[in-house]
Amino acid sequence: MRKLAFMALAAFGFAGEAAAQRADQNAARAAEDAFGVSYANESVGLYDEDDVRGFSPIDAGNVRIEGLYIDQQADLSYRIVDSSIIRVGLTAIDYPFPAPTGIADFRLPDAPEALVLSPRLNAGTFGDASVEFDVRAPIAGDALSAAGGFGLYRDNEWFGGTPKVFSGGISFRWRPTPDTEIIPFWSLDKTWSEEAVPTYFTSGAFVPPRVRDRHRYTGQDWATNTSRGSNAGVIARTKLGDWSLAGGLFRSIFAVSRDRTTLWLDVDEKGTGTETVYAAPSSRYASTSGEVRVSRTFTEGPRLHRFHASVRARSQARLYGEAEAVELSRRNIATRAPIAEPSFDFVERTPDDVRQVTGGIAYEGRWKGRGSLNIGVQKTDYRKHVRPPVREAIVSRDRPWLFNLMASLDVVSGLSAYAGVTRGLEESEVAPDIAVNRNAAPPALRTRQVDAGVRASLGKLQAAVGVFDVRKPYFNLDGADFYRQLGEVRHRGIEGSLSGDVTPFASLVAGAVLLDPRVTGELVDDGTISARPVGTSRSRIVLALDVHPESWRGSSFDVQVTRHGGSFADQANAVRLPSRPTVALGARHRLRLARRDVIARVQVTNLFNTYRWIADSSEGLTYSSGRYVGFSLATDLES
């Protein structure tokens, strides 16, 4: 790490100066709305890839790369990703075949005009440090370019874990003709010595006492995980007159060679619990997926028409095994009692595979000054085959028709209204660690969404308000800790966004979502479980302001306030976790180092050291991170 840091520092004195590239990435100033945008080192907005309207686009299988479908198993490395953006509500109207849970779309770097080197050094008050080095390079003029990089991370987690991470990747853009582009890419993330986040399960309707030293690791040295994730693929696009063709083929693999999870069970009101480690055999999750889309566009006066025909497919294979639980000792959750690692005798693993092919046609129409229309129909053939080692094989099959319809109306100049309905077939979360069928994945779920709203241009500000109703089958633990369908869950709510420049030197991103989550079904009717889903926050409010006067010469100050609404921590809805606001302050300062422009960044997250308990859907509790101060030095060097 020290040698790499020295090399990165040396790079600050190499080559000439560059225009703004990765060093100047600023999520608050780049955001078009408050629904979520992410870069390698920062993000802003109500939603992200793991949470849109209370559901996860990644878990649901709604991930796109450059607008094309991928069945993602491993995280995409930000060494090859320029940004990601959440498409939901009216922002999804330009997407053929939108999804009920929203879409997370990842964008790869554009072709550079010149060679740009982007070193970055990061450090923080938890004792973490990292070095990142990215390259953007033209190889053959405008015809061929490359982008890639690597990062080495020595992380110190908020709970005291100390994982090590390598992340790297490369992509190319080849343009054999002005209207044809081919983009191959590859990325790898490798994590080792990763301690499991401790999760607490109480013995009654209460939360554990506050853990005073949040940064002290109380688990076992051997309770660590090792994993490897890779993504490779190729995207091709071409145009011929009014016709266009786009296609992508992707391979995504996530492999866990060492799997240990730390749970504290039967924690009482005094904070005494039983430390239990769940050890599982190695597992592997792999998928080959892709999409081919043919489109034709033509204009008719002020009207634009675009027709699409698409085929999407995936072949997914998973291999996982049951975990073996070892109870270590019963003691206070804030104390540590190291012991030697016991031996484990794992049982035979369970393979399952999914084959799915979806064909669809869609129409997009835009009438300048009047509105737009997006209609799509799809037919999907889904088959899942699970082969448990000691039980009969389980085969699930579904062949539904899916559709989407969304229309917008330009009421007056700068004001539009929209409404839409979408039906989808989406994946569910896998069974949690505490489940007896841990890591089991239910078959795909039929989901549906209805939403409507308005969007307005207010000078340099963009405002949007919408309502939505998303429904899907509800999976959670039953009384025997078996993960299965318990009913139907409905997330109904209202969301709002306000973004843009409030003054020539201040950018605002403000958003709020008010959510009414509710579970229905026989188990709710007979009182076995309550109507509110576990761990789902009732609201979220985000306010981010970036101040950058011209007289500061590239320097800026930023503040972000986030308020998480209350949620229930148990299926009986007897324990309610209160809402807690957090504040982050940051600054960027452009300075001269080795005769180069360098961006120095400092940010304090959780400024007031707010403490809160966070519940997952299986009633497990974790505590929030404490105050953290992060520092970075970054520059872009052009040759």
C-alpha positions in Angstrom: 0.0 0.0 0.0 2.8 2.5 0.9 4.6 1.9 -2.5 1.4 2.4 -4.4 0.6 5.6 -2.4 4.1 6.8 -3.3 3.5 6.1 -7.0 0.2 7.9 -6.8 1.8 10.9 -5.2 4.5 10.9 -7.9 1.8 10.9 -10.5 0.7 14.3 -9.2 3.8 15.8 -10.7 3.5 14.0 -14.0 2.3 15.3 -17.4 0.3 18.5 -18.0 -2.9 19.8 -16.6 -6.3 18.5 -17.6 -9.8 19.7 -17.8 -12.3 18.5 -15.2 -12.5 14.8 -15.2 -13.0 12.3 -12.3 -11.3 14.6 -9.7 -14.1 17.1 -10.1 -17.0 14.7 -9.9 -19.7 16.2 -7.8 -23.0 14.3 -7.3 -25.0 17.3 -6.0 -24.1 19.5 -8.9 -24.6 16.8 -11.5 -27.9 15.5 -10.3 -30.9 16.2 -12.6 -33.3 15.2 -9.9 -33.4 13.9 -6.3 -34.1 10.3 -7.2 -30.5 9.1 -7.0 -27.1 9.5 -8.8 -23.8 7.8 -7.8 -20.2 8.3 -8.7 -17.2 6.3 -7.5 -16.7 8.2 -4.3 -20.0 10.0 -3.6 -23.8 9.8 -4.2 -26.8 11.9 -3.5 -30.6 11.4 -3.6 -33.5 9.5 -2.2 -32.7 6.2 -3.8 -29.8 4.0 -4.8 -29.2 0.6 -6.4 -30.4 -1.2 -3.2 -33.4 0.9 -2.3 -36.1 2.4 -4.5 -39.5 2.9 -3.0 -38.6 0.4 -0.3 -37.5 -2.4 -2.7 -34.1 -3.2 -4.2 -33.6 -3.0 -8.0 -30.6 -5.2 -7.8 -32.4 -7.9 -5.9 -35.3 -7.6 -8.3 -33.0 -8.0 -11.3 -33.6 -4.5 -12.7 -30.0 -3.6 -13.6 -28.9 -2.1 -16.9 -25.6 -1.3 -18.4 -25.8 1.5 -21.0 -29.6 0.8 -21.1 -29.2 -3.0 -21.8 -30.3 -5.8 -19.5 -27.8 -7.7 -17.3 -28.5 -10.4 -14.7 -26.0 -9.0 -12.2 -24.5 -11.3 -9.6 -21.4 -9.3 -8.7 -21.1 -5.6 -8.0 -19.8 -3.6 -11.0 -16.4 -2.0 -10.2 -16.4 1.8 -10.3 -13.0 1.5 -12.0 -15.0 0.9 -15.2 -18.3 2.6 -14.2 -18.5 6.4 -14.7 -21.9 6.7 -12.9 -25.1 5.1 -12.0 -28.6 6.7 -12.1 -32.0 5.6 -10.8 -34.9 5.6 -13.3 -38.3 5.7 -11.7 -41.5 7.6 -12.3 -41.4 10.0 -15.2 -37.6 9.6 -15.5 -38.3 6.0 -16.8 -40.6 7.1 -19.6 -37.8 7.1 -22.2 -36.9 3.5 -21.2 -38.4 0.7 -23.2 -39.8 -2.0 -20.9 -39.5 -0.2 -17.5 -39.8 -2.3 -14.3 -42.1 -1.9 -11.2 -39.2 -1.7 -8.7 -37.3 0.9 -10.7 -34.2 0.6 -12.8 -30.5 1.1 -11.9 -28.6 2.1 -15.0 -24.8 2.0 -15.0 -22.9 4.2 -17.5 -19.4 3.4 -18.7 -16.8 6.2 -19.3 -17.1 8.2 -22.6 -14.2 8.2 -25.0 -11.5 10.7 -23.9 -10.1 13.4 -26.2 -6.6 13.1 -24.6 -4.7 10.8 -22.2 -5.8 11.5 -18.7 -4.4 10.0 -15.5 -6.5 10.3 -12.4 -4.7 9.3 -9.1 -6.6 9.6 -5.8 -5.6 9.0 -2.2 -8.1 8.5 0.5 -7.9 8.2 4.3 -10.3 8.4 7.3 -10.5 8.7 11.0 -11.4 5.0 11.4 -7.8 4.2 10.3 -8.8 3.3 6.7 -6.7 4.2 3.7 -6.9 3.5 -0.1 -5.3 4.4 -3.4 -7.1 4.6 -6.7 -5.6 5.1 -10.1 -7.7 5.6 -13.3 -6.7 6.1 -16.9 -8.6 7.4 -19.9 -6.6 7.0 -23.1 -7.2 7.5 -26.8 -5.5 4.8 -28.8 -6.3 5.5 -32.4 -7.8 8.9 -32.6 -11.6 8.9 -32.3 -11.8 5.3 -33.4 -10.4 3.5 -30.4 -10.0 4.4 -26.7 -9.5 2.7 -23.4 -10.6 3.4 -19.8 -9.7 1.6 -16.7 -7.9 1.5 -13.4 -7.4 -0.2 -10.1 -7.9 0.5 -6.4 -6.5 -1.0 -3.3 -8.4 -0.5 0.0 -7.5 -1.2 3.6 -10.9 -0.5 5.1 -11.6 0.0 8.8 -15.4 -0.5 9.2 -17.6 1.3 11.7 -17.9 -1.9 13.8 -14.2 -2.5 13.9 -13.8 -4.9 10.9 -10.7 -4.6 8.8 -11.3 -6.0 5.3 -8.9 -5.6 2.4 -10.2 -5.0 -1.1 -8.8 -5.0 -4.7 -10.9 -3.5 -7.5 -9.8 -3.2 -11.1 -11.1 -3.2 -14.6 -10.8 -2.0 -18.2 -13.1 -1.1 -21.0 -12.6 -0.1 -24.6 -14.6 1.9 -27.1 -14.1 1.0 -30.7 -15.8 3.0 -33.4 -15.1 1.3 -36.8 -17.6 3.8 -38.4 -19.2 7.0 -37.1 -22.5 5.1 -36.5 -21.1 1.9 -35.0 -19.7 1.4 -31.5 -18.4 -1.8 -29.8 -17.6 -1.7 -26.0 -15.9 -4.7 -24.4 -15.2 -4.5 -20.7 -14.0 -6.6 -17.7 -13.8 -5.9 -14.0 -12.8 -7.8 -10.9 -13.4 -7.1 -7.2 -11.6 -9.3 -4.6 -12.3 -9.0 -0.9 -10.5 -10.9 1.9 -10.2 -10.8 5.7 -13.7 -9.3 5.8 -15.2 -9.6 9.2 -19.0 -10.1 9.3 -21.1 -7.3 10.6 -22.6 -8.3 14.0 -26.3 -8.7 14.0 -28.4 -8.8 17.2 -31.6 -10.7 17.8 -33.4 -9.9 21.1 -35.3 -12.2 23.3 -38.3 -9.9 23.6 -40.0 -6.7 22.5 -37.1 -4.3 23.1 -33.9 -3.2 21.5 -30.4 -3.9 23.0 -28.7 -1.3 25.2 -26.5 1.2 23.3 -23.1 -0.1 22.3 -20.8 2.6 23.6 -17.7 1.8 21.7 -19.1 1.3 18.2 -15.7 0.9 16.6 -14.6 -2.0 18.7 -14.8 -5.4 17.0 -16.2 -8.0 19.4 -16.3 -11.0 17.1 -13.8 -13.8 16.4 -10.6 -13.3 14.4 -11.5 -16.3 12.2 -15.1 -15.1 11.5 -14.1 -13.6 8.2 -15.2 -13.9 4.6 -13.3 -14.1 1.3 -15.1 -13.4 -2.0 -14.4 -12.7 -5.6 -16.7 -10.9 -8.1 -16.2 -10.4 -11.8 -18.1 -8.9 -14.7 -17.3 -9.2 -18.3 -19.2 -8.3 -21.4 -19.5 -6.6 -24.7 -21.9 -4.0 -26.0 -22.5 -3.2 -29.6 -24.5 -0.4 -31.2 -25.0 0.6 -34.8 -27.3 2.8 -36.9 -28.4 2.5 -40.5 -30.7 5.3 -41.5 -33.9 5.2 -39.4 -32.9 1.8 -38.0 -30.7 1.1 -35.0 -29.4 -2.1 -33.4 -28.1 -2.5 -29.9 -27.0 -5.6 -28.1 -25.1 -6.7 -25.0 -23.8 -10.1 -23.8 -22.6 -10.3 -20.2 -21.1 -12.8 -17.8 -21.4 -12.0 -14.0 -19.9 -14.3 -11.3 -19.8 -13.9 -7.5 -17.9 -16.6 -5.6 -17.5 -16.9 -1.9 -14.6 -19.2 -0.8 -15.0 -18.5 2.9 -18.3 -17.7 4.5 -18.7 -16.8 8.2 -21.6 -14.8 9.8 -21.7 -13.6 13.4 -25.2 -13.4 15.1 -25.9 -12.5 18.7 -29.0 -14.5 19.8 -31.4 -14.1 22.7 -30.0 -10.7 23.7 -31.7 -9.5 26.8 -32.4 -6.0 28.1 -29.0 -5.8 29.9 -27.1 -6.5 26.6 -26.2 -10.2 27.4 -26.5 -12.5 24.4 -25.1 -15.7 22.9 -22.4 -15.2 20.3 -23.2 -17.6 17.4 -21.1 -18.0 14.3 -22.8 -19.5 11.2 -20.2 -21.1 8.9 -21.2 -22.1 5.4 -19.4 -24.0 2.6 -18.1 -22.1 -0.4 -20.8 -20.8 -2.8 -20.9 -19.6 -6.4 -23.5 -17.5 -8.2 -23.0 -17.1 -12.0 -25.1 -15.8 -14.9 -24.8 -15.3 -18.6 -27.3 -12.8 -19.8 -28.0 -10.2 -22.5 -30.3 -8.4 -24.7 -30.7 -7.6 -28.4 -32.9 -4.7 -29.4 -33.9 -3.5 -32.9 -35.4 0.0 -33.1 -36.8 2.2 -35.9 -37.3 5.9 -35.5 -39.1 8.3 -37.8 -40.5 11.8 -37.5 -43.8 13.2 -38.7 -43.8 16.9 -38.4 -43.6 17.7 -34.6 -44.1 14.0 -33.8 -41.4 11.5 -33.2 -42.1 7.7 -33.3 -39.9 4.9 -32.2 -40.6 1.2 -32.3 -38.6 -1.5 -30.5 -38.4 -5.2 -30.7 -36.3 -6.9 -28.0 -35.2 -10.3 -26.8 -33.7 -10.7 -23.3 -32.3 -14.0 -21.9 -30.4 -15.3 -19.0 -28.9 -18.6 -17.8 -28.2 -18.5 -14.1 -26.5 -21.2 -11.9 -26.2 -21.0 -8.2 -24.5 -23.4 -5.8 -24.8 -23.0 -2.0 -25.0 -25.0 1.1 -26.6 -25.0 4.5 -24.7 -23.2 7.3 -23.5 -24.9 10.5 -24.1 -22.9 13.6 -21.7 -22.9 16.6 -22.7 -21.3 19.9 -19.6 -19.8 21.4 -20.3 -18.1 24.7 -23.0 -16.0 26.5 -21.8 -12.6 27.5 -22.3 -8.9 27.1 -22.5 -7.9 23.5 -19.8 -5.1 24.0 -17.2 -7.6 25.2 -14.9 -9.9 23.3 -13.9 -13.6 24.1 -11.6 -15.0 21.4 -11.5 -18.8 21.0 -9.8 -21.1 18.5 -11.8 -21.8 15.3 -13.7 -25.1 15.5 -13.8 -27.6 12.7 -16.9 -27.7 10.5 -18.3 -30.7 8.6 -20.4 -29.2 5.8 -23.2 -31.1 4.1 -23.6 -31.5 0.3 -24.4 -28.2 -1.4 -27.6 -27.3 -3.3 -27.5 -26.4 -7.0 -30.2 -24.4 -8.6 -30.5 -22.9 -12.1 -32.8 -20.4 -13.8 -33.5 -20.2 -17.5 -35.5 -17.2 -18.8 -36.2 -15.8 -22.2 -38.3 -12.7 -22.7 -39.5 -11.2 -26.0 -41.2 -7.9 -26.3 -42.3 -5.0 -28.6 -42.6 -1.4 -27.5 -43.6 2.0 -28.9 -42.4 5.4 -27.8 -44.1 8.5 -29.2 -43.3 12.2 -28.5 -45.4 15.1 -29.7 -43.5 18.3 -29.2 -45.5 20.6 -26.9 -48.2 18.0 -26.4 -46.8 15.0 -24.5 -45.4 11.5 -24.9 -46.5 7.8 -24.8 -44.6 4.6 -23.9 -46.3 1.2 -24.5 -44.7 -2.2 -24.2 -45.8 -5.8 -24.2 -43.6 -8.7 -23.3 -44.0 -12.5 -23.1 -41.6 -14.3 -20.8 -40.8 -18.0 -20.2 -39.3 -18.6 -16.8 -38.0 -21.9 -15.4 -36.3 -22.5 -12.1 -34.9 -25.9 -11.1 -33.7 -26.5 -7.5 -32.0 -29.8 -6.6 -31.6 -30.2 -2.8 -29.2 -33.1 -1.9 -31.6 -35.0 0.3 -35.0 -34.0 -1.1 -36.8 -34.2 -4.4 -36.1 -31.6 -7.0 -38.3 -28.5 -7.1 -39.3 -27.1 -10.5 -41.0 -23.7 -10.9 -42.3 -22.4 -14.2 -44.1 -19.2 -15.2 -45.1 -17.8 -18.6 -46.9 -14.5 -17.9 -47.7 -11.7 -20.3 -46.2 -8.4 -19.0 -47.0 -4.9 -20.1 -46.3 -1.3 -19.4 -48.2 1.9 -20.3 -47.1 5.4 -19.4 -48.3 8.7 -20.8 -47.3 12.3 -20.2 -49.1 15.5 -21.0 -47.5 18.9 -21.5 -50.1 21.0 -19.6 -48.5 24.3 -20.2 -44.9 25.3 -21.0 -42.7 23.9 -18.3 -45.4 21.8 -16.6 -46.2 18.2 -17.5 -48.3 15.5 -15.9 -47.8 11.7 -16.2 -49.5 8.4 -15.3 -48.5 4.8 -15.8 -49.0 1.2 -15.0 -46.4 -1.6 -15.2 -46.5 -5.4 -14.7 -43.3 -7.3 -14.2 -41.7 -10.6 -13.2 -38.9 -9.8 -10.7 -36.6 -11.7 -8.4 -37.0 -11.8 -4.6 -34.3 -11.4 -1.9 -32.7 -14.7 -0.9 -33.3 -16.2 2.5 -31.4 -14.4 5.3 -28.6 -15.9 7.4 -30.8 -16.9 10.3 -33.3 -18.9 8.1 -33.1 -22.7 8.1 -33.1 -22.5 4.3 -30.3 -19.8 4.3 -29.5 -18.5 0.8 -32.5 -20.1 -0.8 -33.9 -18.0 -3.6 -37.7 -18.1 -4.2 -39.0 -18.3 -7.8 -39.5 -15.0 -9.6 -42.5 -12.9 -8.4 -45.2 -11.3 -10.4 -45.2 -7.6 -9.5 -47.2 -4.5 -10.4 -47.0 -0.8 -10.1 -49.3 2.2 -10.7 -47.9 5.7 -10.5 -48.7 9.3 -11.5 -47.4 12.8 -10.9 -46.4 16.2 -12.2 -43.1 17.7 -13.2 -42.4 21.5 -13.5 -39.5 23.7 -14.6 -39.1 26.6 -12.2 -36.4 28.7 -13.8 -33.2 26.8 -13.2 -34.9 24.4 -10.8 -36.7 21.2 -11.7 -39.5 20.0 -9.5 -41.4 16.7 -9.5 -44.1 15.2 -7.3 -45.5 11.7 -7.7 -47.6 9.0 -6.1 -47.1 5.3 -6.5 -48.5 1.9 -5.5 -46.2 -1.1 -5.8 -47.3 -4.6 -4.9 -45.6 -8.0 -4.8 -45.6 -11.3 -2.8 -44.2 -10.9 0.7 -41.5 -13.3 1.8 -40.2 -13.6 5.3 -39.5 -16.0 8.1 -42.4 -18.1 9.5 -42.6 -19.4 13.1 -40.1 -22.2 12.2 -37.6 -19.7 10.8 -38.3 -21.0 7.3 -38.2 -18.3 4.6 -41.4 -18.5 2.5 -44.3 -16.4 1.2 -46.4 -15.0 4.1 -48.7 -12.8 2.1 -48.6 -9.7 -0.2 -46.8 -6.5 0.5 -47.9 -3.1 -0.8 -45.8 0.0 -0.8 -48.0 3.1 -1.4 -46.5 6.5 -1.1 -45.7 10.0 -2.3 -42.3 11.2 -3.5 -41.0 14.7 -4.4 -37.9 16.1 -5.9 -36.5 19.6 -6.3 -33.1 20.1 -7.9 -31.0 22.7 -9.7 -29.2 26.0 -9.2 -30.9 28.2 -6.5 -28.3 30.9 -7.2 -25.4 31.2 -9.7 -23.2 29.7 -7.0 -25.4 27.2 -5.1 -26.8 23.9 -6.3 -29.7 22.2 -4.4 -30.9 18.6 -4.3 -33.9 18.1 -2.1 -36.2 15.1 -2.0 -38.7 13.3 0.2 -40.6 10.0 0.1 -43.5 9.2 2.5 -44.2 5.5 2.5 -47.2 3.5 3.7 -46.0 -0.1 3.6 -48.5 -2.8 4.4 -48.7 -6.6 4.4 -52.0 -8.5 3.7 -52.9 -12.1 3.8 -54.2 -14.9 6.0 -51.3 -14.7 8.5 -52.2 -11.0 9.0 -55.9 -11.7 9.3 -55.4 -14.4 12.0 -52.9 -12.3 13.9 -49.8 -14.4 13.3 -48.0 -11.4 11.9 -48.8 -7.7 11.9 -49.6 -5.5 8.9 -46.4 -3.5 8.8 -43.4 -5.2 7.2 -40.2 -5.4 9.3 -37.4 -2.9 8.7 -39.2 -0.8 6.1 -38.8 2.9 6.9 -41.9 5.0 6.7 -40.1 8.1 5.2 -36.8 9.5 4.0 -35.9 13.1 3.5 -32.7 14.3 1.8 -31.4 17.9 1.5 -28.1 18.5 -0.1 -26.6 22.0 -0.9 -23.3 22.7 -2.7 -22.0 26.2 -2.5 -19.3 27.2 -5.0 -18.9 31.0 -5.5 -16.8 31.9 -8.6 -14.4 33.9 -6.3 -13.5 30.6 -4.6 -11.8 29.5 -7.8 -13.0 25.9 -7.9 -13.4 25.4 -4.2 -16.8 24.6 -2.6 -18.6 23.8 0.6 -21.4 21.3 0.9 -23.9 20.1 3.5 -26.3 17.1 3.4 -29.1 16.4 5.9 -30.8 13.0 5.8 -33.7 11.9 7.9 -34.7 8.2 8.1 -38.2 7.7 9.2 -39.3 5.2 11.8 -39.7 1.5 11.2 -40.8 -1.7 13.1 -38.2 -4.1 14.3 -40.4 -7.2 14.7 -43.3 -8.9 12.9 -45.6 -8.3 15.8 -45.0 -4.5 15.3 -44.3 -4.2 19.1 -40.9 -2.5 18.7 -40.8 0.7 16.8 -37.5 2.3 15.9 -37.6 6.1 16.0 -36.6 8.4 13.2 -33.1 10.0 13.4 -31.6 12.8 11.3 -28.0 12.8 10.3 -25.8 15.7 9.0 -22.8 15.6 6.8 -20.5 18.6 6.1 -17.8 18.7 3.4 -15.5 21.0 1.5 -13.4 20.9 -1.7 -10.4 23.1 -2.1 -8.4 23.5 -5.3 -4.8 23.9 -4.5 -1.4 23.8 -6.2 0.8 20.7 -5.5 3.9 19.9 -7.5 2.7 22.7 -9.9 -0.6 20.9 -10.6 -4.2 21.6 -9.7 -5.2 19.2 -7.0 -8.7 18.8 -5.4 -8.4 18.3 -1.6 -11.7 16.9 -0.2 -12.7 16.6 3.5 -16.1 15.4 4.6 -17.6 14.7 8.0 -20.5 12.2 8.0 -22.8 11.8 11.0 -21.6 15.1 12.3 -23.5 14.9 15.6 -22.6 11.2 16.2 -26.2 10.1 16.0 -26.9 6.6 17.2 -29.7 4.5 15.9 -30.7 0.8 15.5 -31.5 -0.5 12.0 -33.7 -3.5 11.5 -33.5 -5.9 8.6 -36.5 -7.8 7.3 -35.6 -10.9 9.4 -35.8 -8.9 12.7 -32.0 -8.6 13.0 -30.6 -5.4 14.4 -27.4 -3.5 13.6 -26.2 -0.2 14.9 -25.4 2.8 12.8 -21.9 4.1 12.1 -20.5 6.8 14.3 -18.9 10.2 13.3 -16.4 9.8 10.5 -14.0 12.2 8.9 -12.7 11.3 5.4 -9.9 13.0 3.5 -8.9 12.7 -0.2 -6.5 14.2 -2.7 -7.3 13.8 -6.4 -6.2 15.3 -9.7 -6.5 14.8 -13.4 -3.3 14.8 -15.4 -3.5 15.3 -19.2 -0.8 14.5 -21.6 
